[in-house]
Amino acid sequence: MSRAMDSILKKYRRAGIDSLIPMLQDVQAEQGYLSKDAVAEIGRHLKVPASKIYGVATFYNQFRFEKLGRYHIQICRGTACHVKGSATLQKVLEQQLGVKAGQTTRDGLFSLEVVACIGACGLAPVISVNGEFHASVKQEEVGKILDVYRRRAESEGGV
């Protein structure tokens, strides 16, 4: 068990199932996602089957089970973005990255997440890469946007 995980479990030394969500939040804040090992450790600590923990964690969209890529892409699927073509943008991103929403590319460079609303409706359709907004994105611009981050990664020494 890692020191970080050990520290989290010590924080919840006498915890019960009512502490599950805060524990999951702490683990995700530390690791960036909920690993199988972390879920198993929490299960042993709380004396709860891992399946029950997964059941709770998958209910809330705040939890993820894959490590985020170096560049985390969020595509807005709110009403304004949807009306202006975000579904098509999502398909283009998935094709060009070779992953589905919720996944990370094999090289660890990109992860893709669909979000209900980014809160930039006037800029629709919007994608955000590590919090950097790209507004009024057209499907033919997706490759150029991805290339910017690929070049940035190369200039910063790879993944």
ChimeraX commands (.cxc) that place a marker at each C-alpha (Angstrom):
marker #1 position 0.00,0.00,0.00 radius 0.5
marker #1 position 1.30,3.46,-0.84 radius 0.5
marker #1 position 2.05,6.03,1.81 radius 0.5
marker #1 position -0.68,8.28,0.46 radius 0.5
marker #1 position -3.26,5.48,0.66 radius 0.5
marker #1 position -2.06,4.53,4.13 radius 0.5
marker #1 position -2.41,8.16,5.21 radius 0.5
marker #1 position -5.97,8.35,3.86 radius 0.5
marker #1 position -7.00,5.14,5.61 radius 0.5
marker #1 position -5.49,6.37,8.89 radius 0.5
marker #1 position -7.52,9.55,8.56 radius 0.5
marker #1 position -10.63,7.32,8.52 radius 0.5
marker #1 position -9.37,4.87,11.13 radius 0.5
marker #1 position -12.76,4.22,12.76 radius 0.5
marker #1 position -14.84,5.07,9.73 radius 0.5
marker #1 position -17.95,3.32,8.61 radius 0.5
marker #1 position -19.75,3.17,5.31 radius 0.5
marker #1 position -20.96,6.74,5.88 radius 0.5
marker #1 position -17.38,7.89,5.20 radius 0.5
marker #1 position -17.15,6.14,1.83 radius 0.5
marker #1 position -17.70,9.18,-0.39 radius 0.5
marker #1 position -15.20,11.41,1.44 radius 0.5
marker #1 position -12.69,8.55,1.31 radius 0.5
marker #1 position -13.20,8.13,-2.43 radius 0.5
marker #1 position -12.84,11.88,-2.91 radius 0.5
marker #1 position -9.58,11.90,-0.95 radius 0.5
marker #1 position -8.17,8.99,-2.93 radius 0.5
marker #1 position -9.11,10.58,-6.23 radius 0.5
marker #1 position -7.63,13.92,-5.14 radius 0.5
marker #1 position -4.38,12.13,-4.32 radius 0.5
marker #1 position -4.15,9.68,-7.23 radius 0.5
marker #1 position -6.21,11.49,-9.86 radius 0.5
marker #1 position -8.55,8.52,-10.19 radius 0.5
marker #1 position -9.82,5.47,-8.30 radius 0.5
marker #1 position -7.56,2.52,-9.02 radius 0.5
marker #1 position -8.66,-1.10,-8.54 radius 0.5
marker #1 position -6.12,-1.42,-5.73 radius 0.5
marker #1 position -7.49,1.66,-3.96 radius 0.5
marker #1 position -11.06,0.37,-4.20 radius 0.5
marker #1 position -9.93,-3.01,-2.81 radius 0.5
marker #1 position -8.04,-1.32,0.06 radius 0.5
marker #1 position -11.06,0.82,0.97 radius 0.5
marker #1 position -13.23,-2.29,0.85 radius 0.5
marker #1 position -10.96,-4.14,3.25 radius 0.5
marker #1 position -10.75,-1.10,5.52 radius 0.5
marker #1 position -14.52,-0.66,5.69 radius 0.5
marker #1 position -15.24,-4.39,5.53 radius 0.5
marker #1 position -17.43,-3.80,2.48 radius 0.5
marker #1 position -17.25,-5.70,-0.83 radius 0.5
marker #1 position -15.48,-3.85,-3.64 radius 0.5
marker #1 position -18.62,-4.33,-5.74 radius 0.5
marker #1 position -20.57,-2.15,-3.32 radius 0.5
marker #1 position -17.87,0.53,-3.48 radius 0.5
marker #1 position -17.95,0.45,-7.28 radius 0.5
marker #1 position -21.74,0.69,-7.13 radius 0.5
marker #1 position -21.52,3.91,-5.12 radius 0.5
marker #1 position -18.62,5.37,-7.11 radius 0.5
marker #1 position -20.22,4.72,-10.50 radius 0.5
marker #1 position -23.43,6.42,-9.37 radius 0.5
marker #1 position -21.59,9.76,-9.07 radius 0.5
marker #1 position -20.04,11.19,-12.21 radius 0.5
marker #1 position -17.34,12.95,-10.17 radius 0.5
marker #1 position -15.42,9.68,-9.85 radius 0.5
marker #1 position -13.25,8.20,-12.58 radius 0.5
marker #1 position -11.51,4.86,-12.83 radius 0.5
marker #1 position -8.79,5.76,-15.31 radius 0.5
marker #1 position -5.84,8.03,-14.87 radius 0.5
marker #1 position -6.27,11.34,-16.68 radius 0.5
marker #1 position -4.08,12.16,-19.62 radius 0.5
marker #1 position -1.51,14.90,-19.55 radius 0.5
marker #1 position -4.06,16.95,-21.50 radius 0.5
marker #1 position -7.55,16.42,-20.18 radius 0.5
marker #1 position -10.14,17.35,-22.79 radius 0.5
marker #1 position -13.65,18.18,-21.68 radius 0.5
marker #1 position -16.31,18.50,-24.33 radius 0.5
marker #1 position -19.42,20.39,-23.37 radius 0.5
marker #1 position -22.71,18.70,-24.20 radius 0.5
marker #1 position -24.96,21.37,-22.69 radius 0.5
marker #1 position -27.93,22.63,-24.66 radius 0.5
marker #1 position -26.18,25.49,-26.48 radius 0.5
marker #1 position -23.18,23.32,-27.36 radius 0.5
marker #1 position -25.41,20.44,-28.43 radius 0.5
marker #1 position -27.45,22.69,-30.72 radius 0.5
marker #1 position -24.22,23.98,-32.28 radius 0.5
marker #1 position -22.76,20.53,-32.97 radius 0.5
marker #1 position -20.91,19.20,-29.93 radius 0.5
marker #1 position -22.12,15.64,-30.67 radius 0.5
marker #1 position -20.22,15.76,-33.96 radius 0.5
marker #1 position -17.18,17.22,-32.21 radius 0.5
marker #1 position -17.27,14.38,-29.72 radius 0.5
marker #1 position -17.28,11.81,-32.54 radius 0.5
marker #1 position -14.37,13.58,-34.27 radius 0.5
marker #1 position -12.38,13.72,-31.03 radius 0.5
marker #1 position -13.04,10.03,-30.35 radius 0.5
marker #1 position -11.95,9.11,-33.89 radius 0.5
marker #1 position -8.81,11.22,-33.86 radius 0.5
marker #1 position -7.76,10.15,-30.36 radius 0.5
marker #1 position -8.79,6.49,-30.75 radius 0.5
marker #1 position -10.65,6.54,-27.42 radius 0.5
marker #1 position -14.21,6.92,-26.20 radius 0.5
marker #1 position -15.34,9.48,-23.66 radius 0.5
marker #1 position -14.07,8.48,-20.23 radius 0.5
marker #1 position -10.88,6.95,-21.61 radius 0.5
marker #1 position -7.23,7.96,-21.89 radius 0.5
marker #1 position -5.04,7.47,-24.93 radius 0.5
marker #1 position -2.48,4.65,-24.71 radius 0.5
marker #1 position 0.39,7.11,-24.63 radius 0.5
marker #1 position -1.20,8.92,-21.68 radius 0.5
marker #1 position -1.22,12.20,-23.57 radius 0.5
marker #1 position -4.98,12.81,-23.81 radius 0.5
marker #1 position -8.06,11.89,-21.84 radius 0.5
marker #1 position -11.59,12.71,-22.97 radius 0.5
marker #1 position -14.55,13.56,-20.80 radius 0.5
marker #1 position -18.08,14.63,-21.69 radius 0.5
marker #1 position -19.46,17.26,-19.31 radius 0.5
marker #1 position -23.03,18.46,-18.99 radius 0.5
marker #1 position -22.12,22.14,-19.16 radius 0.5
marker #1 position -18.88,24.10,-19.04 radius 0.5
marker #1 position -20.71,27.36,-18.42 radius 0.5
marker #1 position -19.58,29.14,-21.57 radius 0.5
marker #1 position -22.81,28.92,-23.55 radius 0.5
marker #1 position -22.12,32.08,-25.53 radius 0.5
marker #1 position -18.97,30.45,-26.93 radius 0.5
marker #1 position -20.66,27.23,-28.06 radius 0.5
marker #1 position -19.56,24.68,-28.98 radius 0.5
marker #1 position -16.74,24.61,-26.46 radius 0.5
marker #1 position -13.99,22.19,-25.55 radius 0.5
marker #1 position -11.63,22.73,-22.66 radius 0.5
marker #1 position -8.12,21.31,-22.49 radius 0.5
marker #1 position -6.71,21.49,-18.96 radius 0.5
marker #1 position -8.99,24.47,-18.39 radius 0.5
marker #1 position -7.96,26.29,-21.57 radius 0.5
marker #1 position -11.15,27.01,-23.52 radius 0.5
marker #1 position -11.51,26.61,-27.27 radius 0.5
marker #1 position -14.62,28.43,-28.45 radius 0.5
marker #1 position -16.88,28.02,-31.49 radius 0.5
marker #1 position -14.96,24.88,-32.45 radius 0.5
marker #1 position -15.64,23.46,-35.89 radius 0.5
marker #1 position -15.00,19.81,-36.62 radius 0.5
marker #1 position -12.19,20.63,-39.07 radius 0.5
marker #1 position -10.35,22.49,-36.28 radius 0.5
marker #1 position -10.16,19.52,-33.91 radius 0.5
marker #1 position -6.99,18.06,-35.45 radius 0.5
marker #1 position -5.25,21.44,-35.32 radius 0.5
marker #1 position -6.17,21.85,-31.64 radius 0.5
marker #1 position -4.83,18.38,-30.81 radius 0.5
marker #1 position -1.63,19.11,-32.75 radius 0.5
marker #1 position -1.01,22.21,-30.61 radius 0.5
marker #1 position -0.95,20.03,-27.50 radius 0.5
marker #1 position 1.13,17.32,-29.16 radius 0.5
marker #1 position 3.75,19.91,-30.12 radius 0.5
marker #1 position 3.59,21.38,-26.61 radius 0.5
marker #1 position 4.22,17.94,-25.12 radius 0.5
marker #1 position 7.18,17.39,-27.46 radius 0.5
marker #1 position 8.71,20.74,-26.58 radius 0.5
marker #1 position 8.28,19.99,-22.89 radius 0.5
marker #1 position 9.95,16.61,-23.15 radius 0.5
marker #1 position 7.19,14.14,-24.05 radius 0.5
marker #1 position 4.53,12.51,-21.96 radius 0.5
marker link #1:1,2 radius 0.2
marker link #1:2,3 radius 0.2
marker link #1:3,4 radius 0.2
marker link #1:4,5 radius 0.2
marker link #1:5,6 radius 0.2
marker link #1:6,7 radius 0.2
marker link #1:7,8 radius 0.2
marker link #1:8,9 radius 0.2
marker link #1:9,10 radius 0.2
marker link #1:10,11 radius 0.2
marker link #1:11,12 radius 0.2
marker link #1:12,13 radius 0.2
marker link #1:13,14 radius 0.2
marker link #1:14,15 radius 0.2
marker link #1:15,16 radius 0.2
marker link #1:16,17 radius 0.2
marker link #1:17,18 radius 0.2
marker link #1:18,19 radius 0.2
marker link #1:19,20 radius 0.2
marker link #1:20,21 radius 0.2
marker link #1:21,22 radius 0.2
marker link #1:22,23 radius 0.2
marker link #1:23,24 radius 0.2
marker link #1:24,25 radius 0.2
marker link #1:25,26 radius 0.2
marker link #1:26,27 radius 0.2
marker link #1:27,28 radius 0.2
marker link #1:28,29 radius 0.2
marker link #1:29,30 radius 0.2
marker link #1:30,31 radius 0.2
marker link #1:31,32 radius 0.2
marker link #1:32,33 radius 0.2
marker link #1:33,34 radius 0.2
marker link #1:34,35 radius 0.2
marker link #1:35,36 radius 0.2
marker link #1:36,37 radius 0.2
marker link #1:37,38 radius 0.2
marker link #1:38,39 radius 0.2
marker link #1:39,40 radius 0.2
marker link #1:40,41 radius 0.2
marker link #1:41,42 radius 0.2
marker link #1:42,43 radius 0.2
marker link #1:43,44 radius 0.2
marker link #1:44,45 radius 0.2
marker link #1:45,46 radius 0.2
marker link #1:46,47 radius 0.2
marker link #1:47,48 radius 0.2
marker link #1:48,49 radius 0.2
marker link #1:49,50 radius 0.2
marker link #1:50,51 radius 0.2
marker link #1:51,52 radius 0.2
marker link #1:52,53 radius 0.2
marker link #1:53,54 radius 0.2
marker link #1:54,55 radius 0.2
marker link #1:55,56 radius 0.2
marker link #1:56,57 radius 0.2
marker link #1:57,58 radius 0.2
marker link #1:58,59 radius 0.2
marker link #1:59,60 radius 0.2
marker link #1:60,61 radius 0.2
marker link #1:61,62 radius 0.2
marker link #1:62,63 radius 0.2
marker link #1:63,64 radius 0.2
marker link #1:64,65 radius 0.2
marker link #1:65,66 radius 0.2
marker link #1:66,67 radius 0.2
marker link #1:67,68 radius 0.2
marker link #1:68,69 radius 0.2
marker link #1:69,70 radius 0.2
marker link #1:70,71 radius 0.2
marker link #1:71,72 radius 0.2
marker link #1:72,73 radius 0.2
marker link #1:73,74 radius 0.2
marker link #1:74,75 radius 0.2
marker link #1:75,76 radius 0.2
marker link #1:76,77 radius 0.2
marker link #1:77,78 radius 0.2
marker link #1:78,79 radius 0.2
marker link #1:79,80 radius 0.2
marker link #1:80,81 radius 0.2
marker link #1:81,82 radius 0.2
marker link #1:82,83 radius 0.2
marker link #1:83,84 radius 0.2
marker link #1:84,85 radius 0.2
marker link #1:85,86 radius 0.2
marker link #1:86,87 radius 0.2
marker link #1:87,88 radius 0.2
marker link #1:88,89 radius 0.2
marker link #1:89,90 radius 0.2
marker link #1:90,91 radius 0.2
marker link #1:91,92 radius 0.2
marker link #1:92,93 radius 0.2
marker link #1:93,94 radius 0.2
marker link #1:94,95 radius 0.2
marker link #1:95,96 radius 0.2
marker link #1:96,97 radius 0.2
marker link #1:97,98 radius 0.2
marker link #1:98,99 radius 0.2
marker link #1:99,100 radius 0.2
marker link #1:100,101 radius 0.2
marker link #1:101,102 radius 0.2
marker link #1:102,103 radius 0.2
marker link #1:103,104 radius 0.2
marker link #1:104,105 radius 0.2
marker link #1:105,106 radius 0.2
marker link #1:106,107 radius 0.2
marker link #1:107,108 radius 0.2
marker link #1:108,109 radius 0.2
marker link #1:109,110 radius 0.2
marker link #1:110,111 radius 0.2
marker link #1:111,112 radius 0.2
marker link #1:112,113 radius 0.2
marker link #1:113,114 radius 0.2
marker link #1:114,115 radius 0.2
marker link #1:115,116 radius 0.2
marker link #1:116,117 radius 0.2
marker link #1:117,118 radius 0.2
marker link #1:118,119 radius 0.2
marker link #1:119,120 radius 0.2
marker link #1:120,121 radius 0.2
marker link #1:121,122 radius 0.2
marker link #1:122,123 radius 0.2
marker link #1:123,124 radius 0.2
marker link #1:124,125 radius 0.2
marker link #1:125,126 radius 0.2
marker link #1:126,127 radius 0.2
marker link #1:127,128 radius 0.2
marker link #1:128,129 radius 0.2
marker link #1:129,130 radius 0.2
marker link #1:130,131 radius 0.2
marker link #1:131,132 radius 0.2
marker link #1:132,133 radius 0.2
marker link #1:133,134 radius 0.2
marker link #1:134,135 radius 0.2
marker link #1:135,136 radius 0.2
marker link #1:136,137 radius 0.2
marker link #1:137,138 radius 0.2
marker link #1:138,139 radius 0.2
marker link #1:139,140 radius 0.2
marker link #1:140,141 radius 0.2
marker link #1:141,142 radius 0.2
marker link #1:142,143 radius 0.2
marker link #1:143,144 radius 0.2
marker link #1:144,145 radius 0.2
marker link #1:145,146 radius 0.2
marker link #1:146,147 radius 0.2
marker link #1:147,148 radius 0.2
marker link #1:148,149 radius 0.2
marker link #1:149,150 radius 0.2
marker link #1:150,151 radius 0.2
marker link #1:151,152 radius 0.2
marker link #1:152,153 radius 0.2
marker link #1:153,154 radius 0.2
marker link #1:154,155 radius 0.2
marker link #1:155,156 radius 0.2
marker link #1:156,157 radius 0.2
marker link #1:157,158 radius 0.2
marker link #1:158,159 radius 0.2
view
